[in-house]
Amino acid sequence: MGVVLLVLAGTVGVLIGMVGVGGVLLAPGLVTIGGMDPYIAAATSTWAFLFTGTVGTISYAWRGLV
């Protein structure tokens, strides 16, 4: 189960990085594959995006692109 969730997260990460779409797939994947409650899955994906968005914003700002 852990390997499947890791593959799901990696796939979603690649899709987000390539085309900006993919985050919408994380919560349904966590519900379907991970067996999470929909509310927990939505909160988990939002929490993860908070950190990745913060790191991305700091990275772009450091380069002077923001």
C-alpha positions in Angstrom: 0.0 0.0 0.0 2.8 2.4 0.9 4.5 1.8 -2.5 1.2 2.5 -4.4 0.7 5.8 -2.5 4.3 6.7 -3.2 3.8 6.1 -6.9 0.6 8.1 -6.8 2.3 11.0 -5.2 5.2 10.9 -7.6 2.9 10.8 -10.6 0.9 13.8 -9.3 4.1 15.6 -8.6 5.4 15.1 -12.2 2.0 16.2 -13.6 2.1 19.3 -11.5 5.6 20.1 -12.5 5.1 19.5 -16.2 1.7 21.1 -16.9 0.4 22.6 -13.7 -2.4 20.0 -13.5 -2.4 17.0 -11.2 -3.2 18.3 -7.8 -6.8 17.6 -8.4 -5.8 13.9 -8.7 -4.2 13.6 -5.3 -7.3 13.8 -3.1 -9.4 11.2 -5.1 -6.3 9.0 -5.2 -5.9 9.1 -1.5 -9.6 8.3 -1.1 -9.6 5.4 -3.6 -6.2 3.9 -3.1 -5.4 5.1 0.4 -8.8 4.4 1.9 -8.9 7.8 3.5 -12.1 9.7 4.3 -12.7 12.4 1.7 -12.4 15.2 4.2 -9.0 13.9 5.5 -7.8 13.4 1.9 -8.7 17.0 1.0 -7.0 18.3 4.1 -3.9 16.2 3.5 -3.4 17.4 -0.1 -4.1 21.0 0.9 -1.5 20.7 3.7 1.1 19.3 1.3 0.4 22.0 -1.3 0.9 24.7 1.3 4.5 23.6 1.9 5.4 23.0 -1.8 3.9 26.3 -2.7 5.9 28.1 0.0 9.1 26.5 -1.1 8.4 27.3 -4.8 7.5 30.9 -4.0 10.7 31.4 -2.0 12.8 29.7 -4.8 11.3 32.0 -7.4 11.7 35.1 -5.2 15.3 34.3 -4.5 16.0 34.2 -8.3 14.2 37.5 -8.7 11.4 36.1 -10.8 8.5 37.2 -8.6 
